[in-house]
């Protein structure tokens, strides 16, 4: 998934902190005059004011949840003027019942859950695009605003086309399927690389899959989305559905690509291994390569729908991939390949900063040369940059990252210190 969603809460706190006093005053003001605020809000849907009883997760509960807390939270959010505001991020510190009330109010705004005349062109647009002699079919997902698609996200595409000049890349994104998105992609489009930014049709993607019932429950407001931003879990779902419907390679946007993927088939990469047995202990879905309609993908979709938990980070993503493959990965006919750490995750998230720093001693210089030799000469296809950890790090000239970029890019945008 784009990693912007993961950093939203941190970003929001950063935005708020310089104006904490002002926001505190605003919050107190709204609490004192809560009745006035609520009375001046747009008329809420009927279920918010109804005294009828509703069923929440099979518990017979009278829904008398006050919307005052939610209204105040939304008013405070407006004062942050946060350009990355995501309507799929639930309010903090609310009960499950309050979150369900909030989610039902938000449902009319959540266009990504619906089909319309435009999104229903999705399948035809995808087929037309892929019918262009693609050497490899790649997919990325961007559920954040187009204006937050930055140079480091561009780097993933830039290095992808350096290694796969005849490849095709589909970016599943409503925001990038726009004039601004076109301008962002134009440097690569002008070089005749094949890229399509496309607004997804989620109901079509999950149709006739185990995840169809999950989406129906979400759209009805019966299923708790959880306190994890729903965008994150929609990204987990969309990547599985895209691979199931069309086959190919899914990639997160925080990678630098070093090598051609065309020799890989039905594969995922190990993120961690047991130091003694050398067996994998965790897999990761940031890169997945699968044939169309591969049965393991259906297993993933079934697990997503049947065990969905929106309150645990990673539960419906990397942890899902790990637990499903642990159960069924050795099924005859699956022909699944588990690639070693070096394939996609040669540097752990807590050590990624070392790649961004210019060596200052002879010892560090020797380490850098050794690292570059291992990355270029070994089994590394791509390097996951753990954007949540590295996005704020400056890329120093002479660092491993700077050298990898210069050796593996086409456009080679200047992203030092960005």
LINSUL-V640640 format. One record per helix or strand. SS is the DSSP state (A for helix, B for strand). FROM is the first residue (numbers start at 1). TO is the last residue. If there is no record, write none. Layout:
SS:FROM:TO
SS:FROM:TO
//
This chain:
A:5:17
A:20:32
A:34:40
A:46:49
B:53:56
B:59:62
A:68:80
A:96:109
A:111:113
A:119:130
B:137:141
A:146:148
A:151:163
B:168:172
A:179:189
B:194:198
A:202:206
A:212:220
A:230:246
B:248:251
B:255:257
B:267:273
B:280:290
A:295:307
A:318:328
B:337:339
A:341:344
A:349:356
A:362:377
B:382:384
A:387:390
A:400:408
//
